[in-house]
C-alpha cells in the first residue's frame, strides 16, 4: 500500500505539542493594524490551540506532522 499524501498547506500551518494538542498561529496580525486594539494584537500574537475535533481532522490531512 502506498504512503498517504500530506496536504502541504495544512502541514505548514500546524505543529504538535508534547501533550498531543494541535498548535496554530492566530489570524489578524498581517496588515491594517492601526485600527486594531493593543489587546487584540497582543492576543493574536499568542499561540492558538484547536479543539479535539478540528485537531483530529487536521491530523488526517497531514498524517506525518510531528
N, C-alpha and C positions, 0 to 999 in steps of 0.2 A: 504494500500500500504506500502511495507517495506521501511526502510530507504535506502538511497543511500549509496554505499560504497565509502570510501575515498581512493584514491591512496596514500598510506603512503609515498612513495618515494617523491612524489610532496609536500605533506604536510610538510615534514621535511625541504624542501628547500626554501619555500616561507613564507612570512608573509605580512600582510596588514598594510598599513599606515592609519592614521586617515582620509586622504582625499580619500582613496579607491584604491590607487596605489598598485601594487604588487611589493614587495621588495625582491631582491635576493642577494646572495653573488656571487661576480665575481670569475672567474676561474684564473688559473695560479699563485697560491701562495702556492703550496704544496711542490714542490721539484724542483731541478735544478734551484736554484735561483741565482747562481753566474753569469750566463751569461745574466740575465735579468737586464735591467737598473733600476736605482732607481725610475725613473718616472713611469715605468711600474708597479713596485711593490707597489709604493705608491697609484697609481690609482686603482690597483686591490684590495687594502685593503678597499676602499670605497664601499658603498652600490651601487648596480645597481637596476634599475627600468625597468620593462618590458613595452613594448608599449601596447596599449589598446587591440589589437587583441590577442597577446600572453597571456596577463594577463587574459583575458576572458576565454581562453582555459584552463589555469592552474586552474582557479577557478571552472571550470566544473569538473576537475579531483579531486579537493579537495573541495567539496562544504561546509564543516563545518569549514574551516580555518577562524580564526578571527584575 
